[in-house]
Amino acid sequence: MHEHPVHEHLIGAINFSGRSQRADGNRWVTGFLFRAMVGSALGSSLLGALGVLVGLVAGTSGVAAQTLEPIEPVGTELSAPEAEIPAQAQVTSVSALSDVQPTDWAFQALQSLVERYGCLAGYPDGLFRGDRPLGRFEFAAGLAACLEAIQTQLDRATDAAVQRDDLAALSRLQTEFRSELEQLTGRVNRLEATTTRLESQRFSPTLLMGGETIFGLSAAAGDNPPGDNENPATFAHLTRLQFVTSFTGKDRLRLQLATGNLGNNGYASRQSLGTDMARLSFQTDLDNNIQLDLLDYRFAAWGDRVVLTLRPVGFDLSSVLTANSPFFDTGRGAISRFAEGSPLFKLAALDGGVGADWLLWERGRLQFAYGAGNSARPDQGIFGSDRSAWGVQLLTKPAATLLTGIAYINAYDDRGYLNTFTGSLNADLSGKLDSPAQIHGLSGTLQWRLSEALTLAAWGGWVWTNYIDREATALSNTYAVSLAWSDPFGREGDLWAFLVGQPLRLVKGTGDVEDDSGQGMHLETFYRFKVGDRISITPGVFVVTQAEHEADRGAIVVGTIRTTFRF
């Protein structure tokens, strides 16, 4: 059985409005979670183009979902006025301050500061806000500005008595606030030193770096599973490091390195539960070796209405076709591979490919992707490979709280394999005839925000395998429905999810293809705790009845505590 490659679940494209889109901690966004946005690549600046490093360093307060346009989450409100006081500006006359009246007890003092020394600052809205509490450090900052202005005036003064009185007042103020003034000066000096150091040590003025490390403590059990049922607890990791840059502000070049150590297919191995239905979302077997996991280049064209993708390494159909799932994020979404999203977007085990994402109208996008396995081999190439797939999807947003997608996928495999690694082995190998086949898939997806906190999602699909050299066909299907509760119990950034679905199952075979004898169901729940902006802990468990869709098999159970660090 193949070990699936490290895969990336964060993709993106132009949003419905056609404007550039940034991931935001206060947005319900596309996804790891963290979405990795080509829409960000349409911004006018480098930071807008790079977004938040493909979602690896972004946090969301809602579902880590792939959507085209964000929906405001629970608790998104404007900050209190005290938290957003604008910068102060120099006042040339006390009459310019609309909230200062001649009858105010401090009017003469303010007038003296303006007219005599010219060192009073107000706000751009014409307010002085004299009743606002003032800290000693704030007073020291204002005092420092006034000292400089007053000293300049004293140097020009000719009245010695005035100079003596003013100098005495200044001396008292400097003595009283000496410690605050010294600390203020020290802070400015440290800030300048830090800025200088960062400018001299930065990796590149146009290159951003970020990453993600996932630790998983997992355990499993099975009732008469297909495997040998040897299920020791495991502690494994997946670590990814990304480098992102832009050349024009409307493009993005990205490179990702990855390593991991959950080997021998994890609980999917024959020694353990013996079924791909037991796969965790973050598992990969690299034996702690570092490999180039992803390399792509995206750029905008045709008036910024089309985003083109070139990806020679780490390509799958979901690199361009939006999976439209709330849990399509390795580090912060579903804990199982099946529950991440529709298996149809994982067809064909591709290596390299290209794609386009076209904004047709304000609420509709047309996406196209083509990829091939062994695309770099001279004896096969991107068009002569032993496996390839292309897909087209129409993604629409008929309402502000509803996002739907319908996709058609056409694939070829010289052994007839689907290679999704999500359902029964019989379905994933199209009946195990090991012969060239043309594969057709039809997928439908939906996300519906029921309320500010609840999101209902569903997807389903059919896959028809038509063997070329044999009179045989295989028809398989899969579906799931889920409910996500954002910010439960008033905890911003947390997520509680429930999902029930059927992994890929061969329901109708002709010729020498046999149907699956049973119908297993996948039930999953997890709770993502937001520990901080960069850390989350997700305990979760999933149960699969009738493993491998075999009627005589019992249930399997897999649980994990996943800890995700983003940097």
Buried (B, 14 or more C-beta within 10 A) or exposed (E): EEBBBBBBBBBBBBBBEBEBBBBBBBBBBBBBBBBBBBBBBBBEEBBBBBBBBBBBBBBBBBBBBBBBBBBEBBBBEEEEEEEEEEEBEEBEEBEBBEBBEEEBEEBEEBBEBBEEBBBBBBBEEEBBBBEEEEEEEEBBBBBBBBBEBBEEBBEEEEEEEEBEEBEEEBEEBEEBBEEBBEBBEEEEEEEEEEEEEEEEEEEEEBBBBBBBBBBBBBBBBBEEBBBEBEBEEBEBBBBBBBBBBBEEBBBBBBBBBBBBBBBEBBBBBBEBBBBBBBBBBBBBBBEEEEBEBBBBBBBBEEEBBBBBBBBBBBBBBBBBBBBBBBBBBBBBBBBBBBBBBBBBBBBBBBBBBBBBBBBEEEBBBBBBBBBBBBBBBEEBEBEEBBBBBBBBBBBBBEEEBEBBBBBBBBBBBBBBBBBBBBBBBBBBBBBBBEBBBBBBBBBBBBBBBEEBBBBBBBBBBBBBBBBEEBEBBBBBBBBBBBBBBBBBEEBBBBBBBEBBBBBBBBBEBEEEBEBBBBBBBBBBBBBBBBEEEBBBBBBBBBBBBBBBBBEEBEBBBBBBBBBBBBE
